Amino acid sequence: MFAVVRTGGKQYRVAAGDKIVVEKLAGDAGDKVTLDDVLFAGEGSELKDTKGLTVAAEIIAQAKADKVIVFKKRRRHNYRRRNGHRQQHTILKIVSIGA
C-alpha cells in the first residue's frame, strides 16, 4: 500500500519501510510521528478512501543539508555579499499506513 502525504509544504509518495527526508519536525531520534495530511492512497491500481487515514513514522535523525552559498554582487559599485545557509531536515522511516 502507498500514500501521498503533505508535510512542510511538499508532497511525498510513501510506503511502509521507506525512508524520506522532510523539513524539520519537532522531536528527537526514536520518537513516533503521525502524518495526518494524506492526499491520496492506494494499493496497486485500487484507490483507497483517505478520510481518517494516517501515516505512522519514526524519526531516525535530525540533520542538516549541504551548505548553500548565496553571493550577491553589483558591478562597479564595490558591493559584494557572501552568505551561507544550511537547511534543517528530519529523516523519517515510515512504519505503517492505516487508520
C-alpha positions in Angstrom: 0.0 0.0 0.0 1.2 3.5 -0.8 0.1 7.0 0.2 0.9 10.6 -0.8 1.3 12.8 2.3 1.9 16.5 2.6 4.4 17.9 5.2 6.5 21.0 5.2 4.7 22.3 2.0 5.9 19.4 -0.1 4.3 16.1 -1.1 5.9 12.7 -0.7 4.9 9.2 -2.0 5.5 6.7 0.8 5.1 3.1 1.5 5.8 1.0 4.7 9.5 0.7 5.2 10.5 3.8 3.2 12.9 6.4 4.4 12.3 10.1 3.5 13.9 13.4 4.2 11.4 16.2 5.1 11.5 19.7 6.5 12.4 19.8 10.2 9.8 18.3 12.6 9.8 18.6 16.3 11.1 15.6 18.2 14.2 13.5 18.9 15.6 10.4 17.3 13.4 7.4 18.2 10.2 9.5 18.6 7.0 8.5 16.8 5.3 11.0 14.4 1.9 10.8 12.8 1.4 12.4 9.4 -2.4 13.3 9.2 -2.5 15.1 5.9 -2.9 12.2 3.5 -3.9 13.3 0.0 -4.0 10.0 -1.9 -3.8 6.4 -1.1 -4.0 3.1 -2.9 -2.8 -0.4 -3.4 -1.8 -1.5 -6.9 -4.4 0.0 -9.2 -7.0 0.4 -6.5 -7.7 3.7 -4.7 -8.5 3.9 -1.0 -10.6 6.4 0.8 -8.3 8.9 2.7 -10.8 10.0 5.2 -9.3 9.3 8.7 -6.2 7.7 7.1 -2.9 8.5 8.8 0.7 7.5 8.3 2.8 6.5 11.2 6.5 7.3 11.1 9.6 7.2 13.3 12.3 9.9 13.5 15.6 8.4 12.6 17.7 11.6 12.9 17.7 15.3 12.8 20.2 16.5 10.2 21.3 19.5 8.2 21.5 19.7 4.4 24.7 20.8 2.5 25.6 24.4 2.7 24.2 26.7 0.0 26.2 29.8 -0.7 24.3 33.0 -1.6 26.5 35.5 -3.3 25.3 38.9 -4.4 27.3 41.4 -6.5 26.6 44.7 -8.2 29.1 45.6 -10.9 31.2 48.8 -10.5 29.6 49.6 -7.1 32.0 47.8 -4.8 29.1 45.7 -3.5 29.7 42.1 -2.6 27.7 40.0 -0.1 28.5 36.3 0.7 26.1 34.4 2.9 25.7 30.7 3.6 22.7 28.6 4.7 22.2 25.0 5.9 18.6 23.9 5.9 17.5 21.6 8.8 15.9 18.3 7.9 14.3 15.3 9.7 14.9 11.8 8.4 11.8 9.6 8.8 11.2 5.9 8.5 7.6 5.1 7.5 6.3 2.4 9.9 2.7 1.9 8.7 -0.1 3.3 6.7 -3.5 2.9 8.3 -6.4 4.4 10.3 
